Amino acid sequence: MPPDRVAVFIDAQNLYKRARGAFGARATDGTIQEPSIFGQIKPMELGQLICDRPPPGYTRELKQVRVYTGRPDSTKQPKGYGANLAQCSAWEKAGVFVTWRTLRYHDWPTSKPEEKGIDVALAIDVVRLAIEGEYDIGVVCSSDTDLRPALEYVHNKFPSLPKVEVMCWTGGKRLSVPGINLWCHMVNRADFDAISDNTDYTAP
């Protein structure tokens, strides 16, 4: 039997925030006392880690890693825009497929910008690539419950392969779908340290 072809779908900001929440040191008031680079990971290394630890009795081969991220507006946040470009470029050079959408700004700079459409783009690709036969196993790396319909669709549409699984940090929030037993890849602190990206992309 050939190994199952794996596609990994990463919600970059969600995974970043959840890593900081799961592993970051906190002050007495609960705020995370870590530099902004803490929580960054190397997507390809995460994908390989997931493939190297399949459920018992399975063998797997990493075929693609896809990252979905918001991008600051170049006129409103030029430094953040440049950092995002540099980070996405590093991901792409490593073989990652990157999908980005410009952040939405309301009452800027009083309010922080928001990601819009990232979860939709990820969900569409999970469904589209399943229908097109591009993967046997799709692993969703996010805890965003808005992704549940995509997981439900693939699970209910295909009786065997392709199928979907999820990933979460140990001690962090797990994406679950009521009524469906999804395999969850638990990634612990030692794993996180091994795949962390300590690059300061804001540096010149």
VOMI-195905 format. One record per residue (C-alpha): x, y, z; residue number from 1. Coordinates in steps of 0.5 Angstrom, whole numbers, plus 500, padded with zeros to 3 digits. Layout:
<pts>
xx:X yy:Y zz:Z seq:NUM
...
</pts>
This chain:
<pts>
xx:500 yy:500 zz:500 seq:1
xx:503 yy:507 zz:498 seq:2
xx:503 yy:512 zz:504 seq:3
xx:497 yy:517 zz:505 seq:4
xx:498 yy:524 zz:501 seq:5
xx:498 yy:529 zz:507 seq:6
xx:496 yy:536 zz:506 seq:7
xx:497 yy:541 zz:512 seq:8
xx:492 yy:547 zz:512 seq:9
xx:495 yy:553 zz:517 seq:10
xx:491 yy:559 zz:520 seq:11
xx:498 yy:563 zz:521 seq:12
xx:495 yy:568 zz:526 seq:13
xx:490 yy:563 zz:530 seq:14
xx:496 yy:558 zz:531 seq:15
xx:501 yy:563 zz:533 seq:16
xx:496 yy:566 zz:538 seq:17
xx:494 yy:559 zz:541 seq:18
xx:502 yy:557 zz:541 seq:19
xx:503 yy:564 zz:546 seq:20
xx:497 yy:562 zz:550 seq:21
xx:499 yy:555 zz:551 seq:22
xx:507 yy:556 zz:552 seq:23
xx:508 yy:563 zz:554 seq:24
xx:510 yy:565 zz:560 seq:25
xx:505 yy:570 zz:564 seq:26
xx:505 yy:575 zz:569 seq:27
xx:501 yy:576 zz:575 seq:28
xx:495 yy:579 zz:571 seq:29
xx:495 yy:574 zz:566 seq:30
xx:499 yy:578 zz:560 seq:31
xx:504 yy:574 zz:556 seq:32
xx:511 yy:576 zz:558 seq:33
xx:514 yy:574 zz:551 seq:34
xx:517 yy:577 zz:545 seq:35
xx:513 yy:578 zz:539 seq:36
xx:517 yy:573 zz:535 seq:37
xx:515 yy:568 zz:541 seq:38
xx:509 yy:563 zz:537 seq:39
xx:512 yy:563 zz:530 seq:40
xx:513 yy:557 zz:527 seq:41
xx:516 yy:554 zz:521 seq:42
xx:510 yy:551 zz:517 seq:43
xx:514 yy:546 zz:513 seq:44
xx:517 yy:543 zz:520 seq:45
xx:510 yy:542 zz:523 seq:46
xx:508 yy:539 zz:517 seq:47
xx:513 yy:534 zz:517 seq:48
xx:512 yy:533 zz:524 seq:49
xx:505 yy:531 zz:523 seq:50
xx:507 yy:526 zz:518 seq:51
xx:512 yy:523 zz:522 seq:52
xx:507 yy:521 zz:527 seq:53
xx:501 yy:518 zz:524 seq:54
xx:496 yy:514 zz:527 seq:55
xx:498 yy:507 zz:529 seq:56
xx:498 yy:502 zz:523 seq:57
xx:499 yy:508 zz:517 seq:58
xx:504 yy:511 zz:513 seq:59
xx:504 yy:518 zz:510 seq:60
xx:508 yy:523 zz:506 seq:61
xx:508 yy:530 zz:506 seq:62
xx:505 yy:533 zz:499 seq:63
xx:503 yy:540 zz:501 seq:64
xx:503 yy:545 zz:507 seq:65
xx:499 yy:551 zz:506 seq:66
xx:499 yy:557 zz:510 seq:67
xx:493 yy:563 zz:511 seq:68
xx:495 yy:569 zz:513 seq:69
xx:493 yy:577 zz:514 seq:70
xx:497 yy:582 zz:511 seq:71
xx:498 yy:589 zz:514 seq:72
xx:496 yy:595 zz:509 seq:73
xx:503 yy:598 zz:507 seq:74
xx:500 yy:605 zz:508 seq:75
xx:498 yy:604 zz:515 seq:76
xx:503 yy:599 zz:518 seq:77
xx:509 yy:599 zz:513 seq:78
xx:513 yy:596 zz:518 seq:79
xx:508 yy:590 zz:519 seq:80
xx:507 yy:590 zz:512 seq:81
xx:515 yy:589 zz:510 seq:82
xx:515 yy:584 zz:516 seq:83
xx:509 yy:580 zz:513 seq:84
xx:512 yy:580 zz:506 seq:85
xx:519 yy:577 zz:509 seq:86
xx:516 yy:572 zz:513 seq:87
xx:511 yy:570 zz:507 seq:88
xx:517 yy:570 zz:502 seq:89
xx:521 yy:565 zz:507 seq:90
xx:515 yy:560 zz:507 seq:91
xx:515 yy:560 zz:500 seq:92
xx:522 yy:559 zz:499 seq:93
xx:521 yy:553 zz:504 seq:94
xx:516 yy:550 zz:499 seq:95
xx:510 yy:553 zz:503 seq:96
xx:503 yy:555 zz:499 seq:97
xx:501 yy:562 zz:502 seq:98
xx:495 yy:565 zz:501 seq:99
xx:494 yy:572 zz:504 seq:100
xx:489 yy:578 zz:505 seq:101
xx:489 yy:585 zz:507 seq:102
xx:487 yy:586 zz:514 seq:103
xx:481 yy:590 zz:515 seq:104
xx:481 yy:597 zz:518 seq:105
xx:476 yy:600 zz:522 seq:106
xx:477 yy:607 zz:526 seq:107
xx:484 yy:606 zz:525 seq:108
xx:489 yy:607 zz:529 seq:109
xx:484 yy:607 zz:535 seq:110
xx:482 yy:600 zz:534 seq:111
xx:487 yy:594 zz:532 seq:112
xx:486 yy:591 zz:524 seq:113
xx:482 yy:585 zz:523 seq:114
xx:483 yy:579 zz:519 seq:115
xx:477 yy:578 zz:514 seq:116
xx:476 yy:572 zz:510 seq:117
xx:482 yy:568 zz:512 seq:118
xx:478 yy:562 zz:515 seq:119
xx:473 yy:562 zz:509 seq:120
xx:480 yy:561 zz:504 seq:121
xx:482 yy:556 zz:508 seq:122
xx:475 yy:552 zz:508 seq:123
xx:475 yy:553 zz:501 seq:124
xx:481 yy:550 zz:500 seq:125
xx:480 yy:544 zz:505 seq:126
xx:474 yy:542 zz:501 seq:127
xx:476 yy:544 zz:494 seq:128
xx:483 yy:540 zz:494 seq:129
xx:479 yy:534 zz:497 seq:130
xx:474 yy:534 zz:491 seq:131
xx:480 yy:535 zz:486 seq:132
xx:483 yy:529 zz:490 seq:133
xx:489 yy:533 zz:492 seq:134
xx:490 yy:529 zz:498 seq:135
xx:488 yy:523 zz:502 seq:136
xx:489 yy:526 zz:509 seq:137
xx:488 yy:534 zz:510 seq:138
xx:490 yy:536 zz:517 seq:139
xx:487 yy:543 zz:519 seq:140
xx:492 yy:547 zz:524 seq:141
xx:487 yy:552 zz:527 seq:142
xx:482 yy:552 zz:533 seq:143
xx:477 yy:557 zz:529 seq:144
xx:470 yy:554 zz:530 seq:145
xx:468 yy:557 zz:523 seq:146
xx:472 yy:551 zz:520 seq:147
xx:467 yy:546 zz:522 seq:148
xx:463 yy:546 zz:516 seq:149
xx:469 yy:544 zz:512 seq:150
xx:471 yy:539 zz:516 seq:151
xx:464 yy:536 zz:516 seq:152
xx:463 yy:536 zz:509 seq:153
xx:469 yy:532 zz:507 seq:154
xx:468 yy:527 zz:513 seq:155
xx:460 yy:526 zz:510 seq:156
xx:462 yy:527 zz:503 seq:157
xx:468 yy:521 zz:503 seq:158
xx:466 yy:515 zz:506 seq:159
xx:474 yy:513 zz:506 seq:160
xx:479 yy:518 zz:503 seq:161
xx:480 yy:523 zz:503 seq:162
xx:479 yy:525 zz:510 seq:163
xx:480 yy:530 zz:515 seq:164
xx:484 yy:531 zz:522 seq:165
xx:486 yy:537 zz:526 seq:166
xx:492 yy:539 zz:530 seq:167
xx:493 yy:543 zz:537 seq:168
xx:498 yy:545 zz:542 seq:169
xx:498 yy:541 zz:548 seq:170
xx:494 yy:544 zz:553 seq:171
xx:491 yy:549 zz:548 seq:172
xx:484 yy:549 zz:545 seq:173
xx:482 yy:543 zz:540 seq:174
xx:478 yy:544 zz:534 seq:175
xx:472 yy:539 zz:535 seq:176
xx:466 yy:537 zz:531 seq:177
xx:460 yy:535 zz:535 seq:178
xx:458 yy:527 zz:532 seq:179
xx:465 yy:526 zz:529 seq:180
xx:471 yy:523 zz:532 seq:181
xx:477 yy:527 zz:529 seq:182
xx:484 yy:525 zz:530 seq:183
xx:488 yy:530 zz:533 seq:184
xx:495 yy:531 zz:533 seq:185
xx:498 yy:534 zz:539 seq:186
xx:504 yy:538 zz:539 seq:187
xx:507 yy:539 zz:546 seq:188
xx:512 yy:544 zz:548 seq:189
xx:518 yy:540 zz:546 seq:190
xx:516 yy:540 zz:539 seq:191
xx:514 yy:547 zz:539 seq:192
xx:521 yy:549 zz:541 seq:193
xx:524 yy:544 zz:535 seq:194
xx:520 yy:548 zz:530 seq:195
xx:520 yy:555 zz:533 seq:196
xx:522 yy:560 zz:528 seq:197
xx:526 yy:566 zz:532 seq:198
xx:527 yy:570 zz:526 seq:199
xx:525 yy:578 zz:527 seq:200
xx:522 yy:579 zz:521 seq:201
xx:521 yy:587 zz:523 seq:202
xx:529 yy:587 zz:522 seq:203
xx:532 yy:591 zz:516 seq:204
</pts>
